[in-house]
């Protein structure tokens, strides 16, 4: 193993292999930068277990979860294109639903020039793999250092119109670990996904430090990650960037300021939460998120539990969540999200521009809950017009 993983890696689960793909993924996620500090990965203190990408790789990750408390996994491999809700999709959703602290992070794929039979030609509906279609995982798009989408980055929607990818990260032109204690330039969604896996590890550490060692539920961290992402591309969610570019700083801030709650709702009933928006907020975001149980393979619609959110302002104005139109037409798929009732996704976000200060009522409706009451998380973010310089650190100045 590369010296950047000294004392922090177990590769006993794999046979010796040639090739540098795994080296690159691991370095972006957790390299320590022991030879060159500028090569440090996202979670430089994390312990890394290496498994082969085979038909049973998800079973191996569960062994690591039970035996070694591994709670974040990354897979930057493909398995078909716009594959639908496969048996592997079912397994991913089942694992993440039944094990609340576990999260699987996947690359979206680099197949944007492919027509994978979504119905809108190439450049749409070409997420590469059934496992990446899961409701409960994190599927990652690829951007350049300037946050522009890399043309090859696979786009949504999922086969049933759900929002995919979930989030975007800088993967193109990354530098990472190589064989023989060297470094190399590495890219693609294969490099973007371990950025997200590393950020998830950082969020876990932040939560533990804030909560006396308690392990966070993945649903909470995913909700915070999505709700605090920097909006890119079309306003609101879209089928290129998902919910936006990862913003780890704001995600950690949401944990530190405890801008989240957990509750439950019964079938056909409403749950209400009142939150106060202060003066001077440029944009307020409210997201409801819930882990959803696995669906039947090759189903036409993956969502089982349908929960709706709306926000009522102090003057009685009702605000509905973002809603994308997944009609298989290139122009429609590239149209900015509107507002409406979402019956496809297990996350919904209400965004309010320049909200008046006051108390806002969040109404959570258990629209369709076939198995009874369902737990959910709500998280919120109030954005103010400010500039915060967080990186890098050396000689920069504003004129």
Order of alpha helices (4+ residues) and beta strands (2+ residues): beta-alpha-beta-alpha-beta-alpha-beta-beta-beta-beta-beta-alpha-alpha-alpha-beta-beta-beta-beta-beta-beta-alpha-beta-beta-beta-beta
